[in-house]
Amino acid sequence: MNRLVTNEVREGVSVITIDNPPVNALSPGVPEGLEAALDGAAADPEVQAIVVMGAGRTFIAGADIAVLEEMAWGTGPGGPELHRLLKKIEDSLKPVVMAIHGTALGGGLEIAMAGHYRVAAPSAQLGQPEVNLGIIPGAEGTQRLPRLVGVQRAIEMCVSGKPLNATEALAAGLVDRVIEGDLAAGAAEFARRATPAAKTRERAERLGSPDENARFYDAGRQFAHKSRPHQQAPLRAIEAIEAAAALPFDDGCRREREIFAECVVSDQAKSLIHAFFAERTAAKIPGIEKTGAAPVKCVGIIGSGTMGGGIAMACANAGIRVLLRDSSESALSSGMAKVRQNYETSVKRGRLVPTQLEERMALIRPQLDCKDFDEADVIIEAVFENMALKKEIFRELNALARPGCILATNTSTLDIDEIASVTGRPESVVGLHFFSPANVMRLLEIVRGKATSNEVIAAAMALARQLKKVGVLAGNGPGFIGNRMLFPYMYETQFLAEEGATPQQVDRALTGFGMAMGMFAVDDMAGIDVAWRVRQELGHFREGDGRTPLVQDRLYEMGRYGQKSGKGWYLYGEDRKPVPDPEVEALIERSAREAGIERRAISDQEIVERSIYALVNEGARLLEEGYALRASDIDAVYVNGYGFPAWRGGPMFHAGLAGVKRVLERITEFERKHGSRWAPAPLLVRLANEGRTFRDYDREPRS
């Protein structure tokens, strides 16, 4: 044994505890310690049965992702070989009971499935989420899981990556008992009465017949294509489960290992592992420690529209009391009705029960004044993008907010310092840029003004965690990180349409690349009027430098605002699905002809390269200018806020996989053809010349 695994004999039961905080991952030393503890229990004549459990808040939450990253890039010795340990558990002559609380995920569940029995706390979660990292279970999980829960349920779990709760796991046959109260005592009592059950690897009663399973495989592949389009790991997991049903156990395990080895070195696995770490790295800000401040208890919100209502829901979902103010009774009533409607939809979909709906609604107090705003820990302004209006509101907040209250603006593009200038406390002003719908989207851009204090930044990052969002620090420049990059991306897609593509071809090419939505559909969803208003505030194209998009302003003038008006780049019915509009296509062609633009056939490859490389080039500029701390922060923003496919890692990581030199060559070619807007970012040029990637850049020591 070692310090990571302890053993205590309690009235004839060896209670083996894994203690590798924070999540008892299968880091080096844990499998070895567990094996030694099992050997000790087997040799001890006083021990009649064995319980394996985790210390702290969880069982084994899975493999060490850092080890998986090393495997993906071939920079480490590889993961632990668990076959001998799993066989030792199954072959134990004394019953082995796995006592699960918290989570048993990935390798944790694979170890648990080797036990003779599994018992769980009511709040436990059990799952095989490996597809979230672009891999399949690699420690015999695809072979044991169908033997316990059947082929159909095993496919569902491995393709979706979603865990089962304890009740679901009991019904599925994955656990044998749910234990209320003291799990260790309950598991020990269960173990004293147990006898060794059949070894999981020898069970075949739930593996089904070839004819029956064929339907499950087909349905599973359809589910994979629908729920995880373009991704290979879900399909490879089904392939491994097929091996479990068709081959002897040892042969199935061999096939699983082969598939795992192919998946773990794939670009998709590298990308998804990068995205996993990018989220966590974003929370690390040089010079700022994670705050131990008390959680936010009360938030004031100015504006009850789409953003204000969504932010109110995000806060109420976290148990935070909300004071929601608007300027008119009609606006306030409409905002609260939308909040209730959203919660009612969640109830209909089974995500909430009615009592939770009412509890959350009770946390949100609508009001026409700022009564009790002096109780708020944070006040968030969420009105539309107009600098004069925002400054007026912040003058008012400066007078009524208590000392120490954080004054936040939800602006998506405007100057934080100018907003802060009308207060007497610029150190307390910060940008909290939520993404719509704010109760769903995980990203929160935290924008630092020149006077924003470290304490306020630390508190804002803590609030992001409290709301279960990915907080990313951004510098105070037009559009911050996400929207600054979005503008050249958006304009490039419009230029492509002027040159000969159609909006639907552009959107189809981008969704084929993996984007959640095409840019024209995004523009319609966000609102063409919103884009117009932001463009006026930022002064885009005001000085006539460079090419100006021709059609978006005309759509605005025609009252075609997108989904909200039923017409934008596309037509929309009640289902809000985009339908190509010949009128818009004719407008694009006419505008291009009047501007002397020669139209031509444009390939999907050109659409993708010009759109995505516009993101990369602008990302390299803002990174070098210091508006983002890391390339991986940019990736976290785009994966969590802009629908960039996680299986491509983010725009900056994708540039590395595509080849930074190749990206530079294409950008240089675009500059020759399309002008100075394509001038390569100096950082991109430097990395290409040095043969390095943005991932390498993030690993450079910098002060």
TAFEN-V667720 format. One record per residue. N is the residue number from 1. PSI is psi in whole degrees, -180 to 180 (* if undefined). OMEGA is omega in radians with two decimals (NA if undefined). Layout:
n=(N,N)
psi=(PSI,PSI)
omega=(OMEGA,OMEGA)
//
This chain:
n=(1,2,3,4,5,6,7,8,9,10,11,12,13,14,15,16,17,18,19,20,21,22,23,24,25,26,27,28,29,30,31,32,33,34,35,36,37,38,39,40,41,42,43,44,45,46,47,48,49,50,51,52,53,54,55,56,57,58,59,60,61,62,63,64,65,66,67,68,69,70,71,72,73,74,75,76,77,78,79,80,81,82,83,84,85,86,87,88,89,90,91,92,93,94,95,96,97,98,99,100,101,102,103,104,105,106,107,108,109,110,111,112,113,114,115,116,117,118,119,120,121,122,123,124,125,126,127,128,129,130,131,132,133,134,135,136,137,138,139,140,141,142,143,144,145,146,147,148,149,150,151,152,153,154,155,156,157,158,159,160,161,162,163,164,165,166,167,168,169,170,171,172,173,174,175,176,177,178,179,180,181,182,183,184,185,186,187,188,189,190,191,192,193,194,195,196,197,198,199,200,201,202,203,204,205,206,207,208,209,210,211,212,213,214,215,216,217,218,219,220,221,222,223,224,225,226,227,228,229,230,231,232,233,234,235,236,237,238,239,240,241,242,243,244,245,246,247,248,249,250,251,252,253,254,255,256,257,258,259,260,261,262,263,264,265,266,267,268,269,270,271,272,273,274,275,276,277,278,279,280,281,282,283,284,285,286,287,288,289,290,291,292,293,294,295,296,297,298,299,300,301,302,303,304,305,306,307,308,309,310,311,312,313,314,315,316,317,318,319,320,321,322,323,324,325,326,327,328,329,330,331,332,333,334,335,336,337,338,339,340,341,342,343,344,345,346,347,348,349,350,351,352,353,354,355,356,357,358,359,360,361,362,363,364,365,366,367,368,369,370,371,372,373,374,375,376,377,378,379,380,381,382,383,384,385,386,387,388,389,390,391,392,393,394,395,396,397,398,399,400,401,402,403,404,405,406,407,408,409,410,411,412,413,414,415,416,417,418,419,420,421,422,423,424,425,426,427,428,429,430,431,432,433,434,435,436,437,438,439,440,441,442,443,444,445,446,447,448,449,450,451,452,453,454,455,456,457,458,459,460,461,462,463,464,465,466,467,468,469,470,471,472,473,474,475,476,477,478,479,480,481,482,483,484,485,486,487,488,489,490,491,492,493,494,495,496,497,498,499,500,501,502,503,504,505,506,507,508,509,510,511,512,513,514,515,516,517,518,519,520,521,522,523,524,525,526,527,528,529,530,531,532,533,534,535,536,537,538,539,540,541,542,543,544,545,546,547,548,549,550,551,552,553,554,555,556,557,558,559,560,561,562,563,564,565,566,567,568,569,570,571,572,573,574,575,576,577,578,579,580,581,582,583,584,585,586,587,588,589,590,591,592,593,594,595,596,597,598,599,600,601,602,603,604,605,606,607,608,609,610,611,612,613,614,615,616,617,618,619,620,621,622,623,624,625,626,627,628,629,630,631,632,633,634,635,636,637,638,639,640,641,642,643,644,645,646,647,648,649,650,651,652,653,654,655,656,657,658,659,660,661,662,663,664,665,666,667,668,669,670,671,672,673,674,675,676,677,678,679,680,681,682,683,684,685,686,687,688,689,690,691,692,693,694,695,696,697,698,699,700,701,702,703)
psi=(167,-176,-17,-18,127,163,132,128,123,103,53,-1,125,113,105,124,127,126,80,75,155,-19,16,43,159,58,163,133,-29,-53,-40,-42,-39,-41,-42,-39,-40,-41,-42,-42,-37,-35,-12,114,-20,-17,124,-25,166,136,133,129,173,149,165,-138,-1,163,-128,115,1,-169,165,113,-28,-36,-40,-39,-42,-40,-41,-40,-2,32,3,-180,-9,170,173,144,108,-5,-45,-40,-46,-40,-37,-42,-51,-36,-1,135,-13,138,135,121,124,120,112,126,167,-116,143,96,148,-122,-27,-45,-34,-40,-43,-37,-17,-17,161,-30,157,127,153,148,154,-28,3,153,135,130,169,85,19,-31,-25,-16,11,18,179,166,133,4,51,15,-39,-12,-38,-37,-49,-23,-22,-41,-5,159,-44,-50,-36,-42,-46,-45,-43,-30,-43,-32,2,139,162,145,174,-41,-44,-40,-37,-46,-33,-16,9,-30,157,-21,144,126,119,152,-144,109,-43,-46,-42,-40,-40,-41,-42,-44,-37,-31,-3,156,155,126,178,142,136,-40,-20,-3,135,-1,-18,10,-12,-176,159,-43,-45,-44,-30,-39,-40,-40,-45,-46,-38,-41,-39,-43,-41,-45,-34,-45,-28,64,144,-9,140,-33,-42,-39,-37,-32,-41,-40,-42,-38,-36,-40,-36,-40,-24,-22,158,155,-49,-38,-39,-41,-39,-43,-40,-44,-39,-45,-43,-45,-35,-41,-43,-23,6,158,-34,-41,-44,-42,-46,-36,-41,-46,-38,-50,-30,-41,-43,-36,-31,-26,-10,109,120,131,-3,119,154,130,146,18,156,149,153,133,-27,131,132,139,130,113,123,22,-156,-48,-47,-44,-40,-40,-40,-43,-43,-40,-45,-37,-26,7,18,135,137,132,110,112,140,172,-12,153,-39,-43,-42,-44,-42,-43,-45,-35,-38,-40,-48,-42,-42,-43,-39,-36,-40,-37,-44,-33,2,11,-22,158,159,-36,-35,-38,-51,-37,-41,-38,-36,-23,-16,116,111,144,154,-6,-172,31,132,8,-18,-6,-11,139,-31,138,128,120,129,49,179,168,87,117,-43,-43,-43,-41,-37,-43,-41,-29,-43,-44,-37,-34,-27,-22,146,159,137,-11,138,128,113,143,141,17,144,-10,-22,164,114,-39,-38,-39,-44,-22,-20,1,165,12,61,-24,-19,-1,135,154,130,91,97,159,144,137,130,-23,-7,-48,137,-18,141,107,125,112,124,122,172,-23,-6,129,158,-37,-39,-40,-44,-41,-37,-40,-38,-39,-40,-45,-40,-36,2,43,162,106,129,127,133,150,163,88,163,118,-5,-124,-62,-51,-28,-42,-30,-36,-52,-33,-48,-46,-36,-38,-35,-38,-39,-40,-39,-32,-8,-17,165,159,-41,-32,-43,-48,-39,-40,-40,-40,-30,-33,-27,-6,144,-36,153,162,-35,-40,-37,-44,-42,-38,-46,-32,116,-31,-35,-46,-40,-45,-42,-40,-38,-43,-38,-12,29,134,12,-33,5,19,121,177,139,132,145,-27,-33,-43,-35,-38,-41,-46,-28,-1,19,88,-4,-146,-39,-28,2,-5,138,-124,-30,172,150,136,-161,-28,-5,25,136,134,126,140,113,-30,-41,-42,-40,-38,-43,-48,-44,-43,-41,-42,-44,-29,0,24,124,119,150,169,134,131,157,-34,-43,-40,-49,-46,-45,-35,-53,-38,-23,-39,-48,-46,-44,-36,-40,-37,-50,-27,-46,-31,-7,10,-17,143,-35,156,-37,-26,-41,-43,-42,-39,-47,-32,-40,-14,-17,11,17,135,125,-30,-2,-1,-21,161,-39,-39,-40,-38,-36,-42,-36,-23,109,-37,-43,-42,-45,-42,-43,-41,-40,-40,-41,-36,-42,-38,-36,-3,-169,-18,-19,14,126,140,137,-38,-39,-43,-46,-47,-40,-43,-30,-4,33,171,173,-27,-41,-41,-41,-24,-2,139,129,145,*)
omega=(3.08,-3.07,-3.13,-3.11,3.13,-3.11,3.10,3.13,-3.13,3.08,3.05,3.13,3.06,3.12,-3.12,-3.05,3.07,-3.06,-3.12,-3.04,0.14,-3.00,3.11,3.12,-3.12,3.10,3.07,-3.11,-3.14,3.11,-3.14,3.12,3.12,3.13,3.13,3.13,3.10,3.10,3.13,3.13,3.14,-3.08,-3.07,-3.09,3.12,-3.09,3.11,-3.10,-3.03,3.00,3.06,-3.12,3.12,3.04,3.07,-2.95,-3.02,2.97,3.06,-3.05,3.06,3.14,3.02,-3.05,3.09,3.08,3.08,3.11,3.09,3.11,-3.11,-3.08,3.12,-3.07,-3.10,-3.09,-3.10,-3.10,-3.13,3.04,-3.00,-3.04,-3.11,3.12,-3.13,3.12,3.12,3.10,-3.09,-3.05,-3.13,3.10,3.07,-3.09,3.13,-3.13,3.08,-3.10,-2.92,2.94,-3.09,-3.12,2.93,-3.03,3.05,-3.14,3.08,3.10,3.12,3.06,-3.13,-3.10,3.07,3.11,3.09,3.13,3.06,3.03,-3.01,2.96,-3.10,-3.09,-3.06,3.07,-3.11,-3.10,3.05,-3.03,-3.02,-3.14,3.11,3.11,3.07,-3.12,3.03,3.02,-3.04,-3.14,3.02,-3.13,3.13,-3.14,3.14,-3.05,3.13,3.09,-3.14,-3.02,-3.09,-3.06,-3.08,-3.12,3.11,3.10,-3.14,-3.09,-3.06,3.12,-3.11,-3.05,-3.09,-3.14,2.97,2.97,-3.02,-3.14,3.11,3.14,3.09,-3.14,-3.11,-3.09,-3.13,3.01,-3.06,3.12,2.99,-3.03,3.03,3.06,-3.04,-3.07,-3.11,3.14,3.14,3.13,3.12,3.11,3.08,-3.09,-3.13,-3.09,-3.02,2.96,-3.14,3.11,3.08,3.10,-3.10,-3.08,-3.11,-3.13,-3.09,-3.00,-3.10,-3.10,3.02,-3.13,3.13,-3.12,3.13,-3.09,-3.12,3.11,-3.14,3.13,3.13,-3.14,3.13,3.12,3.08,3.11,3.14,-3.13,-3.12,-3.02,-3.13,-3.09,3.09,-3.03,-3.05,-3.04,3.12,3.13,3.11,3.07,3.09,3.10,3.13,3.10,3.03,3.12,3.12,-3.09,-3.00,-3.00,2.95,-3.01,-3.09,3.11,3.09,3.11,3.10,3.13,3.09,-3.13,3.12,-3.13,3.12,-3.11,3.10,-3.10,-2.94,3.12,-3.11,3.07,-3.14,3.10,3.11,-3.10,-3.10,3.07,3.07,-3.14,3.10,-3.11,3.13,3.12,-3.06,3.13,-3.12,-3.13,-3.10,-3.08,-3.12,3.10,-3.13,3.08,3.04,-3.05,3.01,-3.10,3.12,3.11,3.07,-3.13,-3.08,3.11,2.98,-3.13,3.09,-3.13,-3.08,3.11,-3.08,-3.11,-3.12,3.11,3.12,3.10,3.09,3.11,3.13,3.13,3.14,3.11,3.11,3.12,-3.11,3.08,-3.04,2.97,-3.02,-3.07,2.95,-2.99,-3.14,3.13,-3.11,3.12,-3.13,3.14,3.12,3.14,3.14,3.10,3.12,3.09,3.13,3.13,3.12,3.12,3.12,3.06,3.10,3.09,-3.14,-3.13,3.08,-3.13,3.07,2.98,-3.06,-3.14,3.10,3.08,-3.08,3.11,-3.10,3.07,-3.12,3.13,-3.08,-3.13,3.11,-3.14,-3.12,3.14,-3.13,3.12,3.11,3.08,3.08,3.06,-3.03,3.02,3.14,3.00,-3.07,3.03,-3.07,3.07,-3.06,-2.97,3.08,-3.03,-3.10,3.14,-3.13,3.12,3.09,-3.14,-3.10,3.01,3.14,-3.12,3.13,-3.09,-3.01,-3.09,3.14,3.05,3.14,3.11,3.07,3.10,-3.01,3.01,3.10,-3.14,3.14,-3.04,-2.89,-3.01,3.14,-3.09,3.10,3.08,-3.10,-3.03,-3.11,3.11,3.04,-3.07,-3.10,3.11,-3.12,-3.06,-3.10,3.01,2.99,-3.05,3.05,-3.14,-3.01,-0.07,-2.98,3.11,-3.10,-3.03,-3.00,-3.03,2.97,3.04,3.14,-2.94,-3.06,3.01,-3.08,-3.12,-3.08,-3.06,3.06,-3.12,3.13,3.09,3.13,3.13,3.11,3.09,3.11,3.09,3.09,3.13,3.14,3.13,-3.11,3.10,3.09,3.13,3.12,-3.14,3.11,3.05,-3.07,3.03,-3.07,3.13,3.11,3.09,-2.96,-3.06,3.05,3.12,-3.08,-3.05,3.11,3.07,-3.12,-3.11,-3.14,3.11,3.10,3.08,3.11,3.11,3.12,-3.07,3.06,3.08,2.99,3.08,-3.11,3.07,3.11,-3.11,3.12,3.11,-3.11,3.08,3.03,3.04,3.13,3.11,-3.12,3.11,2.99,-3.02,3.14,3.08,3.09,-3.14,3.10,-3.13,-3.12,3.13,3.11,3.09,3.11,3.12,3.13,-3.10,3.13,-3.14,3.10,-3.12,-3.07,3.10,3.11,3.07,-3.07,-3.09,3.06,3.14,3.08,-3.09,-3.13,3.06,-2.98,-2.84,-3.01,3.12,3.14,3.07,3.11,-3.13,3.13,-3.10,3.12,-3.02,-3.13,-3.07,-3.04,-3.14,3.14,-3.14,3.03,2.95,3.12,2.94,-3.11,2.98,-3.12,-3.14,3.11,3.06,-3.08,3.09,3.14,-3.08,3.12,3.13,3.12,3.13,3.10,3.11,3.13,-3.13,-3.13,-3.14,3.13,-3.14,3.14,3.14,3.13,3.13,3.12,-3.11,-3.07,3.03,-3.12,-3.11,3.06,3.14,3.11,3.11,-3.10,-3.08,-3.12,3.13,-3.04,-3.14,2.98,3.05,-3.07,-3.08,3.11,3.09,3.12,3.13,-3.06,3.07,-3.14,3.13,3.05,3.13,2.97,-3.13,-3.03,2.99,-3.13,3.04,3.07,3.12,3.12,3.10,-3.03,3.09,-3.03,-3.08,-3.00,3.03,3.06,-3.05,3.12,-3.12,2.94,2.97,-3.01,-3.04,-3.08,3.09,3.11,3.11,3.10,3.13,3.10,-3.09,-3.09,3.11,3.11,3.11,3.14,3.12,-3.14,3.12,3.10,3.09,3.11,3.11,3.12,-3.06,-2.92,3.00,-2.90,3.12,-3.14,3.09,-3.06,3.07,-3.12,-3.14,3.10,3.12,-3.11,-3.12,3.13,-3.13,-3.13,-3.13,-3.08,-3.11,3.06,3.04,3.07,-3.14,-3.14,-3.12,3.07,3.01,3.11,-3.14,NA)
//
